[in-house]
Amino acid sequence: MSFRGTESAAMAASRRPMLDSPFSERLSDGDEGEPVKIQAVRGTRDILPDEIPTWQVLEEAAQRLLGRYGYREIRTPAFEETELFARGIGAETDIVSKEMYTFDDRDGSSLTLRPEATAGIVRAVIEHNLMNTDPALKVYGLGPMFRRERPQKGRYRQFHQLDVEAFGFTSPTIDAEIVELAIAYLEACGVEQHELILNSVGDGRCRPGYVEVLRKALRERASEMCGDCQRRIETNPLRVLDCKVPADQAIVDQLPRFVDHLCPECRDHFGEVRRQLEVLGIAYRLNHRLVRGLDYYVRTTFEVLSGELGAQNSVLGGGRYDGLVRDLGGPDVAGTGFAVGLERLALLLPPGEGQSRCDVFLAPLAGAALDPALLLQRDLRRAGVRTMLDPEGRSFKSRMKQADKLGARLVAILGEDEMKRGVWTVRDMARSEQEDVPEGQILDHLKEKTNG
């Protein structure tokens, strides 16, 4: 399917000019051949090996937990046609008007690095007709997103999200399930301190009336508010509810509340969501200012907060988005989901202790000992034992220090004396004990010791 069409003003404003100069002319401003130190682009970061265990906790918890709820993994491209996001997210949102990484492809088409995952997943659902092939369409995705925001702790211009989506379910029960799943995921990752906040933003029947009530109230106080709020009064009044400017907070708190303007259907839906959360024992706090940053939400919206993150305390958020699939050219089916930023979630986990890199460290101390060590290393690895050796031939003292830093449980030593006697010397690093093991028994001995 295609989303090409007339480009909106917001899409044009989000464009980034392409560099015209040849690559060879941009390599360095210094002398030809002079080394240039290149650092990571501002707002991005490297996830280093010592941090990976924490990320594996987050990813493995998702894969383990989501299957219990019937969700299957989906993987979509990191860039899409720009119009997908302009139509799906909303042309007047900050994401589309200010934060997207947009570029012209060589054929003149406008492409954008995905700033969020839902629109791309919906596009895939439509394109591959998944609604007609899956009787219970529940999917999740893990991957990088891109927004040109002001970098700060836990918020980067390339960041990673877990995105969870359910399609075709109109009952309030799926709203409650999505919230339950979001809380269960945080707790599976080890996050116990959190707060759920909840709101309803109505639907196409009651939202227009509320927006006009809100706009009227805002016009009366417009001169007292920040420039962004003054602009949003006319373009997207709901965004004013999310204003963070301190001087505006007293005004925003006094604005008309959405829950007081819901139609009967939306009021009943929200009441049932709340009832089921209470049945499940999930505590929540109502917040009339919660509207989320994307235009596609209807009815239930929620966020989970953590006081451990400081001022930017949102850990995850989501809600219902009935109508988005239809608006992007698909069937008129409901949608519900949530997304969690993994960088921010990682900040809530305790720092991981240094992990052992190997179970057995081999120390061939004689020239003729290298080949037997290589064969033993191969056989141990095939047996599932993490095994390393020092290929540089450093001193015995240096090798023992290296084994200790790598967290090796055992060091197997083969020097000239051991070769003459037909044994390996095996040292237990934790007990500072060692024993001689016959050459023909060394493989089974090390396997037994490391599996015990």
N, C-alpha and C positions, 0 to 999 in steps of 0.2 A: 504494500500500500504506500501511498505517497502523501506527505504533508506539505508539499510545496505550495506556495501561494504568495500573495502580496505581503511584503515584509512590514511588520509593525514598527512604529517609532521606537518602542522599547527594544525590539530586536536590533534595530540599527544602532541604537545607543550602546548596546552591549558588545558591539564588534570591537575586535582588536586588530589594528593594522598589521599586515604581514611585512616581514623584513624583506627589502628589495635587494640588498647587496648580496653578492655571491658568498657562499659559505667560506670559501678560501680567504676572502677579504675580512671576515669577522673573527678569524681564529685568534688573533692577537694584535694588540696595539704596540707591543714591544718589538725588539729587533727580531729579524727572521731567525727561527730556530731557538729563540729564548723560551725556556719553560714557563708556562702560565699556570698559576694555581687556580683551579676552578672549584668553586664551592656549590653546595646545594642551593637551588633557587629559593629566594626568600619566601617563607610561608610553607616550605616543605621540610621534611626531616627524614633521616635514615632510621630505620628500626634495626638496631644493632643486635648481634647474636645474644648478648646477655639479656636483652628484652624479649626475645622470641618466646621463652617459656611462658611468660605472662600472656602473650597473644595466642599461644596454643591453647591455654586454658579457656580463653574467650571463644575461640573457634570450635574447640572440641565440645564445649558445653552447648553451643548452638546445635551442632550436628547430632549430639546425643539426645537433647531435649526435644527438638522440633519434630523428630520422627515419631515421638509418642503422641503428638497432637495431629499427625497426619500430613505434615508439611514436607514437601520435596524441594530439593535445590534446583534453582534456575540460574543460568549465567548469561547476562546480556552484554552487548558491547559497551565500551567505555565512552564512546561518542555516538551521537545521534543527530538527525536533522534538527536544526535550531527551532523550527516551528513546533516540533513536538513539545518542547519545554515552554515555549511562549504560550501555546494553547493549553497545555496540561497544567502548568503551575500557575499561570496568570501573568499577563504582560505588565501589570502594574506592581507586581511584587518586587521587593528589593533584589531577590535572587535573579530574576530575568532582567531587570532594568539596570542593575549595578554590578552583579557578582559573577556572571557567566563568562567562561572562557570560550569565545566564539571565533571562528576563523573561516576563511573562504577556501574551499577545496580547489584543486586545479581545474575542475570542470565548472567552476563558478558557483557551486552549491554552498550553502551556509551550514556549517557543522559546529556542534558544541560539545565540549567535554561534559559528561553528565554531572549536574549539580546535586542530583538526588536520584533515587533508584525507581520510584513508583512509576513515573511516566514511561520509562523504558520497559519495565515489566508489563505494563498495560499494552504497550505497542506489541510486544512479543505475544501476549495472550491473543490479541486481535489477529495478528499476521499469521499465526499458526493454528488458529481456530481451537484453542485449548478448551474453551468453554463447552465445546461439543464432544471432546474426546476424554475429558476428565470429569467423573461424576461428582467429585468433591475437590474443586480446584483450590488448593492451598500450596503456596510456594514461598521460598525464602532465598535470599541471595546475600553473598558476602563479597565486598570489593571496594575499590577506591572511588571517591567522588571528588569534585573539583569546584571550589568557589573562591573568588578573589575577595576574601574578607581581610580585615585587619588581624594579623597573626597575634595570638595570645596563647597562654597555657591551655593545652587541651583542644585548641581550635587552630586548624591549619588549612592552607589553601589546597593541599591534597590530603584528604582524610579518608578513613575507612568506615563503612557502615555494615551492620547487619540489618537487612530489610525483610520484613515478614508481611505477606499479603494473603487475604482470603477473598475469593470472588463468588458471587452468586448467592450470598446468604443475606436475607433481609431481616431475619429475626434479631432482636436485641441480644439473644444468647451468644451470637458470634462476637458482638462487641465485648461482652463480659469475658468470653474466652480469650480474646486478643489481649485484654488487660491482664487476665490471670496468667497468660503465657509470658507477657512482658515482665511481670513481677517474678515469676518462676525462673526466668532466664537470669535476671540479676542475682537472685539468690543462689542459683547454680554456679554462678561465677564467684560467689563468696561475698556479695554485697548485701549486708543485712540492714543497714541504716538507709532508709529511703522514704519518700512521701509521695503518694499518688494524688494528683489534683485532676479535677474532672469538670467538664462543662458540656453544654449542648449549643451548637450554633445554628440550629434549625435547618430548614431546607428551602427549596424554591418557592414554597407557598407562604412561609412566614418570614423568611429572611428579608425580602425587599421592604416589607413594612417596617421591620425593626431598623434596617439601615436608614430609612428616611427619618425615623424618630431620633436615631443616633445623630444623623447629620444636622438635624435642626438644633439639637442640644449643643453640638459642637460649634455651630456657627455663632451661637450666643457667647461662647467663651474663646473664640478663635484668636482674638488679639492677645490673649494671655498665654498662648501656647507656642511651642517651638515651631520653627519653619517647616520641618518635616510633617508635623501634625497639621499645620495649616494647609499644606498641599494635599495631604491625604483626606481631608474633610470632603473634598470634591471627587478625588479619584478612587479612594478605597477607605471609607471611614472605619471599617473594622480594624484596620492596621493601627489606628490610634490607640485602641485598647491595649496594644502590646508596646506602647511607648515606654522607654526606659529613662527619659530625661527627668531628673529629680524634681524640677520645678513644676512639672506637669502632673505629678502623681495624685495630688489632692483633687484635681479636676477630673482625672480619669476615674478615680474611685467613686465619684458622684454621678457618673453617667448612667443612663438607663441600662438595665440588665437584660441580657438576651432571654434568660429563663422566664422572665415576666411577659415575653412577647411571643412565645412558642405557640404554634397551632396545636389543636388537640392531639393530632397524630404524633407530632414530635414530642409533645409533653408526655404522652403515654409511653412512647419508645424510651425516652430518657428515664422515666420512672421505673420501667422494668429493668433497664440496665443497672440502675442503682440497687434495686431489690436483689437481683442475682449476685451482685458483688457482695452485698451484705450476707446472703446465704453462704457464699464461699468464704466469708470471714476476711474479706479484703477491705481494709480501711481506706477512706478517701476524704479529700477536702474539696468542696465546691469552690470554684474560682470563676467569677463572671467575666474576668479579663482574658481568660484563656481562649485564644482564637487560632493559634498556630500560624506559621509563616507562609502557608500555601493556600491558594484560593480554592482548591478542589474539595476541602473538607465540608461535610454536612453532618448534622446531628452530633453524635458523640465525638468529643475531642478529649485527649488526656495527655498529661506529661507526668514523668516521674522525676522528682528532684532529690538532690543530695546536698546536705549542708557542708559536706567535706570538699565541695568544688568551689566554694567562695561565691562571688556575685553571679558568675555564669554557672548556675547550679542545676541546669536541666541535663539529665542523663539520657533520657529517651522520650519520644513522643509519637503520637499517632492518633488514629480515629477512623471515622467512616467517610468514604468518598463516593457514595452512590452518584452516578452520572458521569464520572470521569471516563469510563470505558465508552459510553455513548458519545461523549464530546470528542473523543479521538477516533471516531469512525467505526466503533464496534457495536455490539448489541447493548441494549439498555439493561445492564446487570449491575448489581451492587458490589461494593468493594470496601474492605476494612483492613487496616494494617498498622504497623508501627515500624520505626527505625531507631537504631541506637548507634551513636558514634563510638567506635571502639577506642579511639585515642582518649576520650574523656572517661570511658568506662575503665580503661587500664589504670588511670590515675587513682581509682578507688581501691585497687587491689594492692596488698602489701608487696613491697619489692621482693622478688624471688631471690632465694639464696643461690650462691654459686653452685651449679649443677655439675655432677661428675660427667666427664667427657668420655671416659673409657673404663672398662672393668679390668682389663689386663694390659699392662705395658710390658713390651718385650725389649730386652736389653742384650743384643748380641755384641759381646765384647771382643771377639776374635774375628779376623777376616773370614775364616771358614765358617763362622757361625751365622753369617747373614742369610745364606740360602735356607738353612733349616728354620730360621726365624720367619722368613717370608712365607714358607709353606705352612708353618704353624699359624701365622697371622691369617692367612687365607682360610684355613680350616676352621679356626675359631669364629671368624666373621660369618662363614657359611652356617655355623651352628647357632648364630644369633648372639654371640658374645662380642661386645664392643671392644675392639683391640686396636692398639696403636704402637708404633715404635719410632725411634728417632733415626731418620735416614741420614743424618749428618755426621754420625760417628763421634759425638761429643764425649767428654770424659764421663766416667762412671758417676761421679758426684753430680755433674750437670744433668745426667739422665735421671737420677733419682729425684732431683729437684723438679724436673719436668713432670715426672710421673705423679709427684705429690700435687703439683698445680693442676694437673688434669683430673685429679680425684680418683686415680686408679686404686682399685682394691688390692690387686696383686701385681707384683713385678716378677717376671720370669727371666732369669739371667742365664746366659750361655756364654761362658768364657773358655779359655784354653783348658783350665783345670776341669771344668764340667765336661768338656768334650772328651777328655782323656778317660773320665770315669763313667761316661755314658749317661749323664744325668743333667737335669736343669735345676738350678736353685730358685725356689719360689718363695718370695718374701711377702708376708701379709702386712700391708702398710698400716692398718689400724692397730694391730697387736705388736708390731715390731718383732715378729717371729719369722723364722724361715726354715725350710726343709728341703731336702733333696728328693727329686721325683725322677724315676727312670725315664729315659727318653721315649720308650714305647708307651708309657702311661701318661705322658704330659698332657695330651689333648683331653682325654677323659677326666683327668684330675682338675684341670682348669675349668672345664665345663661344669663339673660337679660343684666346685667351690663358688663359682659365680651364679649358679642357679639355686644355691642353697639359701 
